[in-house]
Structures are given as structure tokens and as C-alpha cells.
Amino acid sequence: NVIDATGDHAPEGYVRITFNAGTNATIDNQASKAFDVLKGTKFSEVSVPSVTAKQGYTFTGTWTPALPATDSPVNDGATYTAVVKQNVIDATGDHAPEGYVRITFNAGTNA
């Protein structure tokens, strides 16, 4: 029901599901991984690939758009992109962005 994608289009009766690693990650040392899925197959039969984030980044475990429920039938092609965040960012504004904490280093009196 699920085969590795080859060529430019899914075979008759199949739809293509593509997983993109995004800018700061890879999937099996590649930018993406695609499968051709027989229409009506449950999403649970699709092997969601592992994402390896580059140094300084972390895969959040989520995809955009969000992956469908495992019991959802796959009837249309779709592309999902891994959500990867930078581990350390420069602080701007009054509050740390969602998912981050602010750490401030102050010079001591004898610095």
C-alpha cells in the first residue's frame, strides 16, 4: 500500500506524500523523503521518517501542517515540513519567544 516514490508522479490509484526536512535538518542525509500511498490507506501505514537536525538546532517532533490522525485515510497528496528550531537565539524585545527562556549575564562589580 505504501511504496518509495520514484519518478515525477505517483502511479495510477496512488497519491504522493512528501516529508521535507526544512532548512536546518536532513532526512536520511537528504532534503526530503517521499512515498506513494494507495488511496484509502490509513496514515498509520506511512512510515514517518526520522529527522536529524544540524548542530545548534533541534527537531521539535512536529510537522507543518500537522500530520493527520493515524486512522485517517490518505486520499490526497500532501507535503509535510519538519519544524526545526535554533537552540540559542539573540534576545530581542521584552520577552523570550515561545519555547525559549531568557538568560542574562551581568558583569560583576570588579569586571
PEJO-V734964 format. One record per helix or strand of 2 or more residues. SS is the DSSP state (@ for helix, = for strand). FROM is the first residue (numbers start at 1). TO is the last residue. If there is no record, write none. Layout:
{{SS;FROM;TO} {SS;FROM;TO}}
//
This chain:
{{=;2;4} {=;14;20} {=;25;27} {=;32;38} {=;41;42} {@;43;45} {=;52;53} {=;57;64} {=;73;74} {=;78;86}}
//
